Amino acid sequence: MTELTSGIFNASKKIYNTNKGSLLRTIVYTIGHFAIAITVLMLVADVSFYIALTDAIVEPLANSVWYFALDKFWASKIAKKLN
């Protein structure tokens, strides 16, 4: 591995190891949100599958970033209160 590739890999590994729980919950939440958003948009807004799919991917990705930040904040506050 080159130094750059090795650095990126090690940084990614560190981020993963320090955020496993939050990352897993974020991924599960995002997948569920995709399915729910597609279904709701098709039923309520009467849009095509492809329009619903586009919205269901873009909007939850933004929400997943928000959820990750919220989860990290929440976990840090709870951890401080327990210590």
Backbone as ProteinMPNN parsed JSONL, in Angstrom:
{"seq_chain_A": "MTELTSGIFNASKKIYNTNKGSLLRTIVYTIGHFAIAITVLMLVADVSFYIALTDAIVEPLANSVWYFALDKFWASKIAKKLN", "coords_chain_A": {"N_chain_A": [[0.833, -1.19, 0.0], [0.377, 2.248, -0.679], [1.57, 5.19, 1.009], [-0.44, 7.129, 1.251], [-2.808, 5.644, 0.687], [-2.635, 3.776, 2.741], [-2.844, 5.496, 4.942], [-5.463, 6.511, 4.603], [-6.93, 4.14, 4.821], [-6.274, 3.369, 7.469], [-7.295, 5.564, 8.898], [-10.017, 5.348, 8.253], [-10.561, 2.871, 9.411], [-10.126, 3.497, 12.107], [-12.166, 5.394, 12.541], [-14.382, 3.746, 12.077], [-14.035, 1.811, 14.158], [-14.322, 3.386, 16.46], [-16.909, 4.212, 16.258], [-18.753, 2.163, 15.894], [-21.333, 1.259, 16.905], [-23.037, 3.518, 16.51], [-22.758, 3.842, 13.731], [-23.807, 1.412, 12.739], [-26.499, 1.52, 13.657], [-27.259, 3.805, 12.261], [-27.06, 2.954, 9.578], [-29.004, 0.875, 9.504], [-31.298, 2.379, 10.135], [-31.337, 4.096, 7.902], [-31.742, 2.345, 5.706], [-34.28, 1.324, 6.363], [-35.665, 3.719, 6.232], [-35.5, 4.315, 3.497], [-37.208, 2.316, 2.381], [-39.677, 2.906, 3.651], [-40.113, 5.574, 2.845], [-40.329, 5.341, 0.028], [-42.649, 3.768, -0.185], [-44.613, 5.391, 1.12], [-44.539, 7.751, -0.44], [-45.39, 6.759, -2.932], [-47.973, 5.891, -2.307], [-49.298, 8.078, -1.026], [-48.593, 10.503, -2.375], [-48.906, 9.735, -4.926], [-46.907, 9.261, -6.92], [-44.537, 8.178, -9.439], [-42.622, 5.109, -9.271], [-39.875, 5.588, -9.762], [-39.521, 8.336, -9.273], [-40.251, 8.382, -6.584], [-38.249, 6.689, -5.61], [-35.935, 8.212, -6.109], [-36.35, 10.472, -4.43], [-36.562, 9.08, -2.048], [-34.014, 8.185, -1.662], [-32.28, 10.445, -1.655], [-33.304, 12.226, 0.366], [-33.323, 10.611, 2.823], [-30.557, 10.15, 3.049], [-29.576, 12.659, 3.733], [-30.964, 12.874, 6.148], [-29.755, 10.742, 7.507], [-27.183, 11.638, 8.023], [-27.796, 13.701, 9.773], [-28.991, 12.132, 11.826], [-26.795, 10.565, 12.663], [-25.102, 12.548, 13.737], [-26.791, 13.49, 15.777], [-27.085, 11.121, 17.316], [-24.433, 10.69, 18.153], [-24.068, 12.994, 19.732], [-26.094, 12.597, 21.644], [-25.317, 10.136, 22.801], [-22.873, 10.931, 23.923], [-23.717, 12.74, 25.884], [-25.28, 11.113, 27.582], [-23.348, 9.267, 28.408], [-21.645, 10.949, 29.87], [-23.319, 11.632, 32.005], [-23.578, 9.198, 33.275], [-21.082, 8.679, 34.202]], "CA_chain_A": [[0.0, 0.0, 0.0], [1.086, 3.52, -0.633], [1.385, 5.892, 2.281], [-1.767, 7.767, 1.217], [-3.814, 4.588, 0.809], [-2.52, 3.235, 4.102], [-3.386, 6.504, 5.865], [-6.92, 6.539, 4.446], [-7.437, 2.888, 5.388], [-6.15, 3.418, 8.932], [-8.244, 6.563, 9.405], [-11.352, 4.757, 8.129], [-10.649, 1.812, 10.422], [-10.261, 4.151, 13.412], [-13.519, 5.96, 12.597], [-15.298, 2.612, 12.234], [-13.883, 1.196, 15.48], [-14.814, 4.265, 17.527], [-18.315, 4.567, 16.021], [-19.47, 0.974, 15.404], [-22.749, 1.25, 17.277], [-23.737, 4.599, 15.819], [-22.771, 3.569, 12.294], [-24.745, 0.323, 12.47], [-27.853, 2.052, 13.822], [-27.496, 4.744, 11.17], [-27.281, 2.168, 8.361], [-30.312, 0.216, 9.624], [-32.288, 3.448, 10.041], [-31.362, 4.603, 6.53], [-32.38, 1.33, 4.86], [-35.705, 1.355, 6.694], [-36.23, 4.971, 5.74], [-35.676, 4.159, 2.045], [-38.415, 1.519, 2.115], [-40.856, 3.644, 4.112], [-40.301, 6.759, 2.01], [-40.832, 4.918, -1.279], [-44.036, 3.326, -0.018], [-45.475, 6.535, 1.437], [-44.631, 8.642, -1.609], [-46.206, 6.141, -3.979], [-49.362, 5.803, -1.87], [-49.884, 9.368, -0.655], [-48.378, 11.532, -3.396], [-49.22, 9.125, -6.217], [-45.806, 9.483, -7.864], [-43.989, 6.938, -9.993], [-41.608, 4.434, -8.46], [-38.561, 6.212, -9.954], [-39.511, 9.607, -8.539], [-40.239, 8.018, -5.165], [-36.927, 6.139, -5.321], [-34.978, 9.326, -6.059], [-36.586, 11.205, -3.187], [-36.319, 8.182, -0.918], [-32.564, 8.037, -1.473], [-31.655, 11.728, -1.342], [-33.767, 12.759, 1.65], [-32.794, 9.859, 3.96], [-29.114, 10.336, 3.196], [-29.434, 13.874, 4.528], [-31.414, 12.533, 7.497], [-28.817, 9.835, 8.171], [-26.101, 12.478, 8.545], [-28.38, 14.339, 10.955], [-29.166, 11.126, 12.873], [-25.48, 10.205, 13.172], [-24.668, 13.643, 14.606], [-27.663, 13.46, 16.954], [-26.741, 9.942, 18.109], [-23.135, 10.938, 18.8], [-24.317, 13.983, 20.774], [-26.899, 11.957, 22.676], [-24.477, 9.141, 23.496], [-21.862, 11.615, 24.736], [-24.385, 13.316, 27.048], [-25.66, 10.016, 28.471], [-22.113, 8.731, 28.968], [-21.174, 11.902, 30.884], [-24.187, 11.562, 33.175], [-23.364, 7.915, 33.941], [-19.724, 8.654, 34.81]], "C_chain_A": [[0.872, 1.246, 0.0], [0.794, 4.197, 0.701], [0.002, 6.535, 2.358], [-2.87, 6.739, 1.428], [-3.816, 4.006, 2.213], [-3.115, 4.2, 5.123], [-4.901, 6.569, 5.815], [-7.531, 5.294, 5.073], [-7.395, 2.925, 6.908], [-7.11, 4.429, 9.553], [-9.662, 6.016, 9.357], [-11.567, 3.685, 9.193], [-10.846, 2.414, 11.816], [-11.665, 4.731, 13.58], [-14.537, 4.847, 12.82], [-15.231, 2.046, 13.655], [-14.418, 2.073, 16.607], [-16.298, 4.601, 17.391], [-19.162, 3.388, 15.575], [-20.965, 1.024, 15.675], [-23.546, 2.304, 16.533], [-23.823, 4.343, 14.325], [-23.77, 2.469, 11.952], [-26.185, 0.801, 12.593], [-28.21, 3.005, 12.695], [-27.794, 4.011, 9.871], [-28.65, 1.501, 8.386], [-31.438, 1.24, 9.482], [-32.445, 3.91, 8.592], [-32.045, 3.626, 5.584], [-33.886, 1.297, 5.108], [-36.373, 2.6, 6.149], [-36.425, 4.917, 4.231], [-37.004, 3.465, 1.749], [-39.686, 2.274, 2.504], [-41.142, 4.833, 3.209], [-40.849, 6.395, 0.635], [-42.311, 4.558, -1.183], [-44.975, 4.503, 0.214], [-45.63, 7.455, 0.234], [-45.511, 8.054, -2.694], [-47.682, 6.11, -3.597], [-50.012, 7.168, -1.65], [-49.766, 10.395, -1.78], [-48.662, 11.023, -4.804], [-48.167, 9.456, -7.284], [-45.291, 8.137, -8.364], [-42.92, 6.364, -9.056], [-40.263, 5.154, -8.57], [-38.456, 7.569, -9.266], [-39.461, 9.337, -7.05], [-38.865, 7.493, -4.754], [-35.887, 7.252, -5.199], [-35.132, 10.104, -4.762], [-36.241, 10.348, -1.973], [-34.839, 7.943, -0.681], [-31.942, 9.351, -1.012], [-32.038, 12.214, 0.058], [-33.268, 11.937, 2.846], [-31.278, 9.96, 4.127], [-28.833, 11.599, 4.001], [-29.862, 13.607, 5.974], [-30.425, 11.638, 8.227], [-27.617, 10.597, 8.729], [-26.577, 13.173, 9.819], [-28.498, 13.338, 12.108], [-27.829, 10.742, 13.485], [-24.974, 11.271, 14.137], [-25.492, 13.67, 15.892], [-27.303, 12.298, 17.878], [-25.416, 10.132, 18.839], [-23.296, 11.937, 19.942], [-25.045, 13.339, 21.947], [-26.065, 10.98, 23.495], [-23.439, 9.829, 24.372], [-22.484, 12.238, 25.976], [-24.774, 12.251, 28.057], [-24.424, 9.446, 29.157], [-21.572, 9.642, 30.067], [-22.01, 11.819, 32.15], [-23.971, 10.272, 33.965], [-22.005, 7.857, 34.64], [-19.584, 9.599, 35.933]], "O_chain_A": [[1.948, 1.283, 0.596], [-0.125, 3.807, 1.421], [-0.651, 6.493, 3.401], [-3.762, 6.94, 2.251], [-4.873, 3.772, 2.799], [-3.803, 3.782, 6.055], [-5.557, 6.669, 6.852], [-8.537, 5.381, 5.778], [-8.368, 2.555, 7.566], [-7.676, 4.175, 10.616], [-10.43, 6.194, 10.303], [-12.635, 3.609, 9.8], [-11.635, 1.904, 12.611], [-12.281, 4.58, 14.635], [-15.442, 4.979, 13.644], [-16.267, 1.827, 14.283], [-14.916, 1.556, 17.607], [-16.884, 5.202, 18.291], [-20.196, 3.586, 14.937], [-21.77, 0.846, 14.762], [-24.61, 2.014, 15.988], [-24.859, 4.603, 13.714], [-24.504, 2.587, 10.971], [-27.007, 0.515, 11.722], [-29.347, 3.009, 12.224], [-28.696, 4.411, 9.134], [-29.381, 1.554, 7.398], [-32.42, 0.99, 8.785], [-33.565, 4.092, 8.115], [-32.846, 4.038, 4.745], [-34.674, 1.246, 4.163], [-37.503, 2.551, 5.663], [-37.426, 5.428, 3.729], [-37.817, 3.96, 0.969], [-40.663, 2.272, 1.755], [-42.294, 5.073, 2.845], [-41.743, 7.073, 0.129], [-43.121, 4.993, -2.002], [-46.02, 4.599, -0.429], [-46.739, 7.892, -0.074], [-46.295, 8.772, -3.314], [-48.549, 6.282, -4.454], [-51.156, 7.382, -2.048], [-50.738, 11.08, -2.099], [-48.657, 11.797, -5.761], [-48.496, 9.874, -8.394], [-45.577, 7.092, -7.779], [-42.399, 7.051, -8.177], [-39.576, 5.315, -7.561], [-37.401, 7.91, -8.732], [-38.711, 9.991, -6.325], [-38.374, 7.816, -3.673], [-35.057, 7.234, -4.29], [-34.146, 10.365, -4.072], [-35.691, 10.843, -0.989], [-34.453, 7.532, 0.414], [-31.153, 9.359, -0.067], [-31.163, 12.574, 0.845], [-32.819, 12.537, 3.822], [-30.776, 9.863, 5.246], [-27.948, 11.606, 4.857], [-29.205, 14.056, 6.913], [-30.268, 11.758, 9.442], [-27.093, 10.244, 9.785], [-25.856, 13.227, 10.816], [-28.144, 13.659, 13.242], [-27.731, 10.606, 14.704], [-24.479, 10.954, 15.219], [-24.941, 13.854, 16.977], [-27.225, 12.476, 19.094], [-25.292, 9.774, 20.01], [-22.719, 11.745, 21.012], [-24.657, 13.516, 23.102], [-26.101, 10.994, 24.725], [-23.152, 9.348, 25.468], [-21.846, 12.266, 27.028], [-24.619, 12.455, 29.261], [-24.451, 9.173, 30.357], [-21.089, 9.155, 31.09], [-21.474, 11.925, 33.253], [-24.158, 10.249, 35.182], [-21.813, 7.068, 35.566], [-18.514, 9.689, 36.535]]}, "name": "protein", "num_of_chains": 1, "seq": "MTELTSGIFNASKKIYNTNKGSLLRTIVYTIGHFAIAITVLMLVADVSFYIALTDAIVEPLANSVWYFALDKFWASKIAKKLN"}
